[in-house]
Amino acid sequence: MSVPTKIRASMAGGAAEVKILMTHPMENGLRKGADGKLVQANFIRNVTITIAGKTYLDAQWGGGISKDPYLAFRAKGVKAGDKIVLAYEDNAGGKGSTEATVG
């Protein structure tokens, strides 16, 4: 399953401001659906962000992260034109990646 992801990154005050919005249901497997049965667990479990080939974030998530996760952080040592790569893996075996350039 591919996760639609929006990445915005711009330089501000000598650091890159990175904002990421991922579209994902992030089901923890404990909620019941309209039919009264448990909804199968489906959540992103690993997120890795690299900027210019250097790992800036390596996060392990669980079912406690909300639907459509939003990440925002500042990264020092980055310059305009550097490439940001977000890679993820979910518990259902889905993998994907998205790229953007620091503006």
C-alpha positions in Angstrom: 0.0 0.0 0.0 1.4 3.4 -1.0 1.0 6.1 1.6 0.3 9.5 -0.1 2.8 11.9 1.6 3.2 15.6 1.4 6.7 17.0 2.2 7.5 20.7 2.5 10.9 21.9 3.4 12.3 25.4 3.4 15.3 27.2 4.8 14.6 29.5 7.8 17.3 30.9 10.1 20.1 28.7 9.0 18.1 25.4 9.4 15.6 23.6 7.3 12.0 23.5 8.5 10.6 20.2 7.4 6.8 19.4 7.5 5.4 16.0 6.5 1.8 14.8 6.3 1.2 11.1 5.7 -2.2 9.7 4.8 -2.7 6.4 6.6 -5.6 4.8 8.7 -3.3 3.9 11.6 -5.7 1.3 13.0 -4.5 -0.3 16.2 -6.7 -3.4 16.0 -8.8 -2.6 19.0 -11.6 -0.5 17.4 -14.9 -2.1 16.3 -16.3 -1.4 12.9 -19.9 -0.8 12.0 -20.5 -4.6 11.9 -19.3 -4.9 15.5 -16.2 -6.8 14.6 -12.6 -5.6 15.3 -11.0 -3.7 12.5 -7.7 -5.3 11.6 -4.6 -3.6 12.8 -2.9 -1.5 10.1 -0.3 1.0 11.2 3.1 2.4 10.1 5.8 0.8 12.2 9.0 2.3 10.9 9.8 5.7 9.4 13.2 6.8 8.2 14.1 10.3 7.0 17.4 11.1 5.3 18.6 14.5 4.1 21.5 14.6 1.7 22.2 11.0 2.4 22.4 11.5 6.2 19.8 9.8 8.5 18.0 12.5 10.5 15.1 10.5 11.9 14.6 6.7 12.5 11.4 6.2 14.3 9.6 3.0 15.4 5.8 3.6 15.8 2.9 1.5 17.1 -0.8 1.6 17.1 -0.9 4.6 19.4 -0.1 7.1 16.6 -3.2 8.9 15.3 -4.6 8.7 11.8 -2.8 10.7 9.1 0.4 11.4 11.1 2.0 14.8 10.9 5.7 15.3 11.5 7.5 18.7 11.8 11.2 19.3 12.7 14.1 21.6 12.1 17.3 20.2 10.7 20.7 22.1 11.0 23.5 21.5 8.6 21.1 21.4 5.6 21.2 23.6 2.6 18.8 24.6 -0.2 18.7 21.9 -2.9 19.4 19.0 -0.5 17.2 15.9 -1.1 14.9 14.6 1.6 13.8 11.0 1.4 11.1 9.6 3.6 10.8 5.8 3.7 8.2 3.8 5.7 7.1 0.2 6.4 3.8 -0.8 7.9 2.8 -3.9 9.9 1.0 -5.3 6.8 4.2 -5.4 4.8 3.5 -2.2 2.9 6.6 -0.2 2.0 7.2 3.1 0.2 9.1 6.3 -0.1 8.7 9.9 -1.0 11.3 12.5 -2.0 11.4 16.3 -1.9 14.0 19.0 -2.2 14.8 21.7 0.4 13.6 25.0 -1.1 
